[in-house]
Amino acid sequence: MQKPQKGAGVLLRFISDRLGIDWTSGSYYHLTKQPKPKQEHAQTKNLNLEKQIWDRSAKLVGTTS
């Protein structure tokens, strides 16, 4: 857990820095650093699996795909 002053400093960075230049909207940041991307799991590229999960989810909530 961090001290309130440090947490405020992190917030101030995003308020005072320039969007799109110093930081990217929609990206994940840990404190003030953007972690390096990790290798994606092979299943994230499997479109057939994606459709199966989507269809199953739709069935579970009572909608159609």
N, CA and C atoms as a LAMMPS dump frame, in Angstrom:
ITEM: TIMESTEP
0
ITEM: NUMBER OF ATOMS
195
ITEM: BOX BOUNDS ff ff ff
-5.0000000000000000e+02 5.0000000000000000e+02
-5.0000000000000000e+02 5.0000000000000000e+02
-5.0000000000000000e+02 5.0000000000000000e+02
ITEM: ATOMS id mol type element x y z
1 1 1 N 0.84 -1.174 0
2 1 2 C 0 0 0
3 1 3 C 0.885 1.238 0
4 2 1 N 0.485 2.213 -0.76
5 2 2 C 1.307 3.412 -0.852
6 2 3 C 0.714 4.558 -0.046
7 3 1 N 1.544 5.506 0.257
8 3 2 C 1.115 6.674 1.032
9 3 3 C 0.252 7.577 0.164
10 4 1 N -0.668 8.331 0.777
11 4 2 C -1.547 9.216 -0.001
12 4 3 C -0.783 10.204 -0.889
13 5 1 N 0.364 10.689 -0.412
14 5 2 C 1.139 11.649 -1.2
15 5 3 C 1.64 11.013 -2.502
16 6 1 N 2.054 9.753 -2.427
17 6 2 C 2.537 9.076 -3.629
18 6 3 C 1.373 8.818 -4.59
19 7 1 N 0.242 8.397 -4.044
20 7 2 C -0.932 8.175 -4.883
21 7 3 C -1.378 9.454 -5.573
22 8 1 N -1.309 10.566 -4.86
23 8 2 C -1.674 11.858 -5.448
24 8 3 C -0.704 12.23 -6.56
25 9 1 N 0.572 11.892 -6.379
26 9 2 C 1.566 12.186 -7.414
27 9 3 C 1.275 11.442 -8.7
28 10 1 N 0.835 10.202 -8.575
29 10 2 C 0.476 9.409 -9.754
30 10 3 C -0.697 10.067 -10.471
31 11 1 N -1.715 10.458 -9.732
32 11 2 C -2.883 11.111 -10.326
33 11 3 C -2.482 12.421 -10.995
34 12 1 N -1.636 13.202 -10.341
35 12 2 C -1.202 14.475 -10.914
36 12 3 C -0.45 14.287 -12.227
37 13 1 N 0.283 13.186 -12.341
38 13 2 C 0.997 12.936 -13.601
39 13 3 C 0.025 12.844 -14.766
40 14 1 N -1.072 12.124 -14.578
41 14 2 C -2.023 11.945 -15.67
42 14 3 C -2.857 13.204 -15.914
43 15 1 N -2.991 14.023 -14.902
44 15 2 C -3.728 15.276 -15.078
45 15 3 C -2.872 16.306 -15.811
46 16 1 N -1.592 16.375 -15.449
47 16 2 C -0.736 17.431 -15.979
48 16 3 C -0.006 17.055 -17.267
49 17 1 N 0.231 15.773 -17.51
50 17 2 C 0.929 15.374 -18.737
51 17 3 C -0.017 15.436 -19.931
52 18 1 N 0.54 15.308 -21.124
53 18 2 C -0.226 15.461 -22.357
54 18 3 C -0.712 14.115 -22.88
55 19 1 N -2.02 13.991 -22.993
56 19 2 C -2.646 12.783 -23.537
57 19 3 C -2.159 12.56 -24.957
58 20 1 N -1.777 11.328 -25.25
59 20 2 C -1.315 10.98 -26.579
60 20 3 C 0.16 11.249 -26.809
61 21 1 N 0.77 12.011 -25.906
62 21 2 C 2.199 12.3 -26.023
63 21 3 C 2.949 11.645 -24.867
64 22 1 N 2.516 11.954 -23.644
65 22 2 C 3.17 11.405 -22.453
66 22 3 C 2.519 10.113 -21.962
67 23 1 N 1.274 9.906 -22.319
68 23 2 C 0.568 8.68 -21.948
69 23 3 C -0.561 8.441 -22.928
70 24 1 N -1.028 7.199 -23.009
71 24 2 C -2.038 6.788 -23.98
72 24 3 C -3.335 6.439 -23.275
73 25 1 N -4.418 7.021 -23.726
74 25 2 C -5.73 6.718 -23.167
75 25 3 C -6.094 5.263 -23.434
76 26 1 N -6.688 4.605 -22.448
77 26 2 C -7.129 3.232 -22.6
78 26 3 C -6.059 2.205 -22.308
79 27 1 N -4.843 2.647 -22.042
80 27 2 C -3.762 1.715 -21.729
81 27 3 C -3.695 1.467 -20.236
82 28 1 N -3.127 0.334 -19.87
83 28 2 C -2.951 -0.017 -18.467
84 28 3 C -1.622 0.548 -17.982
85 29 1 N -1.629 1.122 -16.796
86 29 2 C -0.417 1.651 -16.186
87 29 3 C -0.308 1.125 -14.766
88 30 1 N 0.9 0.79 -14.371
89 30 2 C 1.172 0.436 -12.971
90 30 3 C 1.938 1.609 -12.397
91 31 1 N 1.292 2.301 -11.462
92 31 2 C 1.796 3.58 -10.96
93 31 3 C 1.936 4.5 -12.164
94 32 1 N 3.126 4.886 -12.562
95 32 2 C 3.24 5.774 -13.721
96 32 3 C 3.896 5.1 -14.909
97 33 1 N 4.132 3.811 -14.822
98 33 2 C 4.805 3.106 -15.911
99 33 3 C 3.828 2.194 -16.649
100 34 1 N 3.99 2.155 -17.952
101 34 2 C 3.188 1.245 -18.763
102 34 3 C 3.978 -0.045 -18.91
103 35 1 N 3.419 -1.163 -18.404
104 35 2 C 4.157 -2.428 -18.491
105 35 3 C 4.399 -2.846 -19.935
106 36 1 N 5.469 -3.593 -20.135
107 36 2 C 5.757 -4.123 -21.464
108 36 3 C 4.705 -5.178 -21.808
109 37 1 N 4.257 -5.2 -23.062
110 37 2 C 3.254 -6.204 -23.441
111 37 3 C 3.807 -7.621 -23.297
112 38 1 N 2.95 -8.501 -22.832
113 38 2 C 3.331 -9.903 -22.702
114 38 3 C 2.884 -10.648 -23.948
115 39 1 N 3.486 -11.782 -24.157
116 39 2 C 3.128 -12.597 -25.315
117 39 3 C 1.691 -13.083 -25.159
118 40 1 N 0.919 -12.97 -26.213
119 40 2 C -0.462 -13.423 -26.183
120 40 3 C -0.524 -14.937 -26.251
121 41 1 N -1.498 -15.496 -25.583
122 41 2 C -1.737 -16.932 -25.639
123 41 3 C -2.283 -17.265 -27.026
124 42 1 N -1.913 -18.405 -27.546
125 42 2 C -2.318 -18.814 -28.891
126 42 3 C -3.843 -18.849 -29.042
127 43 1 N -4.562 -19.168 -27.972
128 43 2 C -6.026 -19.258 -28.065
129 43 3 C -6.67 -17.903 -28.328
130 44 1 N -5.967 -16.8 -28.072
131 44 2 C -6.56 -15.486 -28.341
132 44 3 C -6.731 -15.242 -29.833
133 45 1 N -6.066 -16.02 -30.661
134 45 2 C -6.167 -15.872 -32.118
135 45 3 C -7.108 -16.901 -32.747
136 46 1 N -7.711 -17.761 -31.925
137 46 2 C -8.561 -18.837 -32.42
138 46 3 C -9.988 -18.308 -32.61
139 47 1 N -10.329 -17.967 -33.844
140 47 2 C -11.651 -17.391 -34.128
141 47 3 C -12.781 -18.387 -33.908
142 48 1 N -12.533 -19.67 -34.141
143 48 2 C -13.546 -20.688 -33.908
144 48 3 C -13.88 -20.764 -32.417
145 49 1 N -12.85 -20.751 -31.576
146 49 2 C -13.07 -20.77 -30.131
147 49 3 C -13.798 -19.509 -29.672
148 50 1 N -13.426 -18.381 -30.253
149 50 2 C -14.1 -17.122 -29.918
150 50 3 C -15.597 -17.213 -30.203
151 51 1 N -15.957 -17.76 -31.37
152 51 2 C -17.377 -17.896 -31.727
153 51 3 C -18.082 -18.863 -30.785
154 52 1 N -17.424 -19.97 -30.436
155 52 2 C -18.028 -20.934 -29.521
156 52 3 C -18.326 -20.283 -28.155
157 53 1 N -17.384 -19.521 -27.648
158 53 2 C -17.572 -18.848 -26.354
159 53 3 C -18.692 -17.823 -26.458
160 54 1 N -18.717 -17.064 -27.552
161 54 2 C -19.759 -16.054 -27.744
162 54 3 C -21.143 -16.711 -27.804
163 55 1 N -21.254 -17.756 -28.598
164 55 2 C -22.539 -18.441 -28.743
165 55 3 C -22.998 -19.05 -27.414
166 56 1 N -22.079 -19.663 -26.695
167 56 2 C -22.417 -20.265 -25.396
168 56 3 C -22.851 -19.198 -24.405
169 57 1 N -22.16 -18.069 -24.388
170 57 2 C -22.523 -16.97 -23.49
171 57 3 C -23.906 -16.431 -23.827
172 58 1 N -24.192 -16.28 -25.114
173 58 2 C -25.503 -15.789 -25.539
174 58 3 C -26.599 -16.748 -25.105
175 59 1 N -26.348 -18.056 -25.241
176 59 2 C -27.326 -19.06 -24.831
177 59 3 C -27.565 -18.996 -23.327
178 60 1 N -26.496 -18.824 -22.55
179 60 2 C -26.63 -18.79 -21.093
180 60 3 C -27.437 -17.587 -20.597
181 61 1 N -27.342 -16.459 -21.29
182 61 2 C -28.089 -15.279 -20.857
183 61 3 C -29.425 -15.125 -21.578
184 62 1 N -29.726 -16.082 -22.457
185 62 2 C -31.048 -16.1 -23.077
186 62 3 C -31.191 -15.217 -24.311
187 63 1 N -30.091 -14.921 -24.99
188 63 2 C -30.163 -14.181 -26.241
189 63 3 C -29.667 -15.071 -27.363
190 64 1 N -29.858 -14.614 -28.582
191 64 2 C -29.351 -15.372 -29.708
192 64 3 C -28.202 -14.609 -30.344
193 65 1 N -27.335 -15.334 -30.997
194 65 2 C -26.181 -14.669 -31.641
195 65 3 C -26.384 -14.559 -33.125
